[in-house]
Amino acid sequence: MLSKLTIKNVALIENADITFDYGLNVLSGETGAGKSVILDSVNFVLGAKADRSMIRYGETECMVKAEFFVAENAKAVAVLRDMDIDSDGEIVISRKFSENGKNAVKINGNTVTATMLRRVTDCLVDVHGQSEHFFLLKESNQLKTLDEVVGEALVPEKQELQALLHENREIDEQIALLGGDEKERGRRLDVLKFQIEEIQAVDLKEGEEEELLAKRNKIKNLEKIISALREATERLSGEGGVLDGLRVSSRALSSVIKLDEGYENAYEKLDSLAIEADDVAETLSDMADELYFDENEAEETETRLDVIRGLKRKYGANKEEIDDYLQTIVKEYELLSDCEGQYALLTAKKEKVLKKIYRICRNITELRKTHGAAFCKRVTEELKTLNIEHAQFEIEFDEYTQEDAKNATASGLDGIRFLFSANAGEPMKPLGKIISGGEMSRFMLAVKTQLSSVNEISTYIFDEIDAGISGKTAKVVGEKLARIAKNTQIIAVSHLAQIAAMSDNEFLIEKREEKNKTLTYVYALDERSKIQEIVRLLGGTETDEYALKHAEELLKQAKEYKRTIS
């Protein structure tokens, strides 16, 4: 659940700390007091796009922090774990936005991107704004909602469909290579043949270029190398060199070796050094004798390097890329060389893939129909409890055949629409053509109620879900919110006294002018203040005895109802 919301310098709010609790949290206040600012702040910290207009006048940045508590095995915690962010169920999200357009987002102290933020918050909160009334009027969104209902059962089917669609695209690309007239194919075959032969003729070996570069470097420095070897040999074996010194030392010690074991050891070591130095000198001399400048070898090395460089310029930066390119053009050459035969093979392969696509699409449709029928039944029952006694709700599916498989997308082949009727004797029609504002509010509430049972969202936020309703229906909607709030935290912006009375926690949004500034404040109401706010929502005043009794009666009825569902 969302336990605390901290807002700084957002629109008319200078500083606000709102502590929410379990159950039904209701925010109310006069029109224009700043209720929408609270919702904008929530959307902002959840990852919505921001602009400079949300920063309070005279300030350079705004900040919103949201603190959540969820179960340790919640989906949001698992998502954080994938991001290497620790959480024991507490999730603290903060987001700053400055006037220069810079964003700073942190989750549990770790800096994250906006995309990472939305991955987490999508598992935490579902915000239903007034604009979302129009969300379900689009048939594409109706399909998305239905897929939410189906849930995990669709995942393997959609994954298989995705793989088949990819395979079908590859086949189409290969078929496209067979296009054009005979002359065009002939020209392309000539180009491919030349390229294949050129790459194969070079026969580039792994690490060959590195070896050639090392060899060229050696050739360029040949004089320097020979000079170094000669000098080293001379220092070792020449007159007055290391070997002469070692032999003189050995002779000096040879006269005393019998007098002490230590002298004998030293003599033996000198003798070994002399033998080793003589061997090294001989090796260096042989290496110097073997070295000579071979003009043909130098020329061959440069020529081979030029050939390799030319190959890399045309076909790839290294041997691996060149080999990949060769493999690709060989396949294309074989394809074009046997155009008719390849076309027949690809066509047969495509037909098989399309049959598989059609089969998977049928599986997806059946899942949607099965889960959709149960979903419609549940939503219809919810609508009846929301004072639409004759509600009818169905999902209509477009028909398709094997021939349509070529038009399949990642969502399958289904075209659907929600059909609805609110009145007895009236035929069902597409949702957007017949539903009224008040009916749409209740329809969305019914849908959200059912979706809450299939996802792991712990907090639902409703911005005036009560739009277009009043009287008995308002009481029914309030009761429905109270019932949902027994298992899921609800934060609702409302203008209705019946819904405020049902709240477990009531907040007043109030706008005041102070020192030539207009500021919005948020107050958590106690029982007495709550009665006064309900009186205001009823259109009464503090001295209006009838409104006061009405407010008290609403609260009494709300408490009695909530006791029946506890």
KASULKA-V948118 format. One record per residue. RES is the residue in one letter. OMEGA is omega in radians with two decimals (none if undefined). Layout:
# KASULKA-V948118
res | omega
RES | OMEGA
RES | OMEGA
This chain:
# KASULKA-V948118
res | omega
M | 3.04
L | -3.06
S | -3.10
K | 3.10
L | 3.12
T | -3.09
I | 3.10
K | 3.04
N | 3.04
V | 3.13
A | -3.09
L | -3.13
I | 3.10
E | -3.13
N | 3.12
A | 3.03
D | -3.11
I | 3.12
T | 3.11
F | -3.14
D | 3.06
Y | 3.05
G | -3.06
L | 3.10
N | -3.07
V | 3.06
L | 3.13
S | -3.13
G | -3.14
E | 3.06
T | -3.13
G | -3.11
A | 3.11
G | 3.13
K | -3.13
S | 3.11
V | 3.10
I | -3.14
L | 3.10
D | 3.13
S | 3.11
V | 3.14
N | 3.14
F | -3.09
V | 3.10
L | 3.06
G | 3.14
A | 3.11
K | -3.13
A | 3.01
D | -3.01
R | -3.08
S | -3.12
M | 3.12
I | -3.11
R | -3.10
Y | 3.11
G | 3.14
E | -3.10
T | 3.11
E | 3.07
C | -3.10
M | 3.03
V | 3.10
K | 3.12
A | 3.13
E | -3.10
F | 2.97
F | 3.12
V | 3.11
A | -3.12
E | 3.13
N | -3.13
A | -3.11
K | -3.13
A | 3.12
V | 3.10
A | 3.11
V | 3.11
L | 3.14
R | 3.09
D | 3.14
M | -3.09
D | 3.06
I | -3.10
D | 3.05
S | 3.06
D | -3.09
G | 3.06
E | -3.12
I | -3.13
V | -3.12
I | 3.05
S | 3.14
R | 3.08
K | 3.09
F | -3.09
S | -3.07
E | 3.08
N | 3.06
G | -3.11
K | 3.11
N | 3.00
A | -3.08
V | 3.11
K | 3.02
I | -3.08
N | 3.09
G | -3.12
N | 3.11
T | -3.13
V | 3.07
T | 3.11
A | 3.12
T | 3.10
M | 3.13
L | -3.09
R | 3.08
R | -3.14
V | -3.03
T | 3.06
D | 3.13
C | -3.03
L | -2.95
V | 2.98
D | -3.12
V | 3.10
H | 3.10
G | -3.13
Q | -3.13
S | -3.10
E | 3.01
H | -3.09
F | -3.09
F | -3.05
L | 3.09
L | 3.08
K | -3.08
E | 3.10
S | 3.10
N | 3.06
Q | 3.11
L | 3.10
K | 3.13
T | 3.12
L | 3.13
D | 3.02
E | -3.14
V | -3.14
V | 3.03
G | -2.99
E | -3.11
A | -3.12
L | -2.98
V | -3.13
P | 3.13
E | -3.13
K | 3.10
Q | 3.12
E | 3.11
L | 3.13
Q | 3.14
A | 3.14
L | 3.11
L | 3.10
H | 3.13
E | 3.14
N | 3.10
R | 3.12
E | 3.10
I | 3.12
D | 3.13
E | 3.12
Q | 3.10
I | -3.14
A | 3.12
L | -3.13
L | -3.07
G | -3.14
G | -3.12
D | -3.04
E | -3.14
K | 3.13
E | 3.12
R | 3.13
G | 3.12
R | -3.14
R | 3.12
L | 3.12
D | 3.14
V | -3.12
L | -3.13
K | 3.14
F | -3.11
Q | 3.14
I | -3.11
E | -3.13
E | -3.13
I | -3.11
Q | -3.13
A | 3.13
V | 3.10
D | -3.09
L | 3.13
K | 3.11
E | 3.10
G | -3.07
E | -3.09
E | 3.13
E | 3.13
E | 3.14
L | 3.12
L | 3.11
A | 3.14
K | 3.13
R | 3.13
N | 3.12
K | 3.14
I | -3.13
K | -3.08
N | -3.05
L | -3.12
E | 3.14
K | -3.12
I | 3.14
I | 3.13
S | -3.13
A | -3.13
L | 3.13
R | -3.12
E | 3.14
A | 3.12
T | -3.14
E | -3.13
R | -3.13
L | -2.96
S | -3.14
G | 3.14
E | -3.11
G | -3.12
G | -3.06
V | -3.11
L | 3.09
D | 3.14
G | -3.13
L | -3.13
R | 3.09
V | 3.14
S | 3.14
S | -3.13
R | 3.13
A | -3.10
L | -3.05
S | -3.10
S | -3.07
V | -3.04
I | -3.10
K | -3.09
L | -3.12
D | -3.13
E | 3.13
G | 3.11
Y | -3.13
E | 3.10
N | 3.14
A | 3.12
Y | -3.13
E | 3.13
K | 3.11
L | 3.12
D | 3.11
S | 3.13
L | -3.14
A | 3.11
I | -3.13
E | -3.13
A | 3.11
D | 3.13
D | 3.12
V | -3.13
A | 3.13
E | 3.12
T | 3.14
L | 3.13
S | 3.11
D | -3.14
M | -3.14
A | -3.13
D | -3.10
E | -3.07
L | 3.04
Y | -3.11
F | 3.10
D | -3.08
E | 3.14
N | 3.14
E | 3.12
A | -3.13
E | 3.12
E | 3.13
T | -3.14
E | -3.13
T | -3.13
R | 3.11
L | 3.10
D | 3.13
V | -3.13
I | 3.11
R | 3.11
G | 3.11
L | -3.12
K | 3.11
R | -3.05
K | -2.86
Y | 3.11
G | -3.05
A | -3.13
N | -3.09
K | -3.11
E | 3.13
E | 3.13
I | 3.11
D | 3.12
D | 3.14
Y | 3.12
L | 3.14
Q | -3.13
T | -3.06
I | 3.06
V | 3.11
K | -3.14
E | 3.14
Y | 3.13
E | -3.14
L | -3.10
L | -3.13
S | 3.14
D | -3.01
C | -3.06
E | -3.13
G | 3.13
Q | 3.12
Y | 3.13
A | 3.14
L | -3.12
L | 3.11
T | 3.12
A | 3.13
K | 3.14
K | 3.14
E | 3.12
K | 3.14
V | 3.13
L | 3.09
K | 3.09
K | 3.10
I | 3.14
Y | -3.14
R | 3.14
I | 3.11
C | 3.09
R | 3.09
N | 3.14
I | 3.13
T | -3.13
E | 3.08
L | 3.14
R | -3.13
K | -3.11
T | -3.13
H | -3.13
G | 3.13
A | 3.12
A | 3.13
F | 3.12
C | -3.13
K | -3.13
R | 3.14
V | 3.11
T | 3.10
E | 3.10
E | -3.13
L | 3.11
K | 3.09
T | 3.12
L | 3.00
N | 2.94
I | -2.92
E | -3.08
H | -3.11
A | 3.00
Q | -3.10
F | 3.11
E | 3.05
I | -3.14
E | 3.14
F | 3.01
D | 3.09
E | 3.03
Y | -3.11
T | 3.11
Q | -3.12
E | -3.09
D | -3.07
A | -3.12
K | -3.13
N | -3.08
A | 3.04
T | 3.14
A | 3.11
S | -3.13
G | -3.11
L | -3.04
D | 2.87
G | -3.09
I | 3.00
R | 3.07
F | 3.08
L | -3.03
F | 2.99
S | -3.11
A | -3.00
N | 3.13
A | 3.09
G | 3.14
E | 3.13
P | 3.08
M | 3.13
K | 3.10
P | -3.00
L | -3.03
G | -3.04
K | -2.98
I | -2.97
I | 3.12
S | -3.13
G | -3.14
G | 3.11
E | 3.14
M | 3.10
S | -3.12
R | 3.11
F | 3.13
M | 3.11
L | 3.12
A | 3.13
V | -3.14
K | 3.12
T | -3.12
Q | 3.11
L | -3.14
S | -3.13
S | -3.11
V | 3.04
N | -3.05
E | -3.14
I | -3.11
S | -3.11
T | 3.03
Y | 3.12
I | -3.12
F | 3.05
D | 3.11
E | 3.04
I | -3.12
D | -3.10
A | 3.05
G | 3.13
I | 3.13
S | 3.02
G | -3.09
K | -3.13
T | 3.10
A | 3.12
K | -3.13
V | 3.11
V | 3.08
G | 3.13
E | 3.13
K | 3.10
L | 3.14
A | -3.12
R | 3.11
I | -3.06
A | 3.07
K | -3.11
N | -3.09
T | 3.10
Q | 3.08
I | 2.99
I | -3.02
A | 2.97
V | -3.05
S | 3.04
H | -3.01
L | 3.14
A | -3.10
Q | 3.14
I | 3.07
A | 3.13
A | -3.12
M | -3.03
S | 2.98
D | 3.10
N | -3.07
E | -3.14
F | 3.10
L | 3.06
I | -3.04
E | 3.13
K | -3.13
R | 3.06
E | -3.14
E | 3.08
K | 3.11
N | 3.07
K | 3.05
T | -3.08
L | 3.08
T | 3.13
Y | 3.10
V | -3.12
Y | 2.97
A | -3.02
L | 2.98
D | -3.06
E | -3.12
R | -3.13
S | 3.13
K | 3.10
I | 3.14
Q | 3.14
E | 3.10
I | 3.06
V | 3.14
R | -3.14
L | 3.09
L | 3.13
G | -3.12
G | 3.09
T | -3.11
E | -3.11
T | -3.11
D | -3.05
E | -3.12
Y | 3.14
A | 3.12
L | 3.13
K | 3.11
H | 3.14
A | 3.14
E | 3.13
E | 3.08
L | 3.12
L | 3.13
K | 3.14
Q | 3.14
A | 3.14
K | 3.13
E | 3.14
Y | -3.11
K | 3.08
R | -3.11
T | -3.12
I | -3.11
S | none
